[in-house]
Structure formats: structure tokens, C-alpha cells
Amino acid sequence: MHELSIAVSLVEAVCDELPRLGAGARVDAVRLRVGPLAGVVKEALLFSFDVAADGSPLEGARLEIEETPVTAFCAVCQAVQVMAAAFRLRCPVCGAPTPDVEGGRELELVALEVSDGAADR
């Protein structure tokens, strides 16, 4: 289950960022963008994040995952199209093969929701 190693790396990266957020800053949510070709099982990553964050400054923070579609450039239509299925790389408009994948491999940390922690004092 590589989702645990992803979650551990994510927690470490966010914890490394905490000093730059200011004294008393608390991370309430971590937002990721994940594509279906990234090879990540959403439920496993959500569970793993809770395990990895346990006992860290991120304990209690939410992991919010935005799922992105697979997109590919269709040479016939001359446009980027959203694929109907992640592993069926044919243009949904004209049916032509679309091997030029443009999106769907994402595994990106896109945002942190941070509070100043004053409510805890």
C-alpha cells in the first residue's frame, strides 16, 4: 500500500512548512489534486493520512481530495477532450485514438487551510 508512504511524505512536507506559517498556526485541512492515472486509491490515502498525522502537528487535520479527469489531445478534433474512461484513450467526440494524455496523472498538494490557533488558547 504505497498510499501510506505518500501520506507520510505529505505530512512531513506540510510539517516542514509550518514554521513559515507563523507561531501558533494550525493546519485544519490539506487539499490535494489527484488524477485517476496517479495510481492512488482515494479511500486508502484518506485512511493513511489519518495514521500518518497521528501524533504530529497535523493530527485532526482533514485531507480533502479533488479528483481530476483524464484529458487527452485529439489530433482529429484539434482539441483537448475529457476521456469517458481513464483507460479508454479514444476521443469521446469522434472516436479517434488519443494517446497524447494531458491530464489525469496529477498528485499535487494545492492548498493548506490554516488557522491561527487562537481558539485553542
Sequence and secondary structure as in RCSB ss.txt:
>XXXX:A:sequence
MHELSIAVSLVEAVCDELPRLGAGARVDAVRLRVGPLAGVVKEALLFSFDVAADGSPLEGARLEIEETPVTAFCA
VCQAVQVMAAAFRLRCPVCGAPTPDVEGGRELELVALEVSDGAADR
>XXXX:A:secstr
 HHHHHHHHHHHHHHHHHHHH TT EEEEEEEEE GGG   HHHHHHHHHHHHTTSTTTT EEEEEE   EEEET
TTTEEEE SBTTB B TTT  B  EEEES  EEEEEEEEE  GGG 
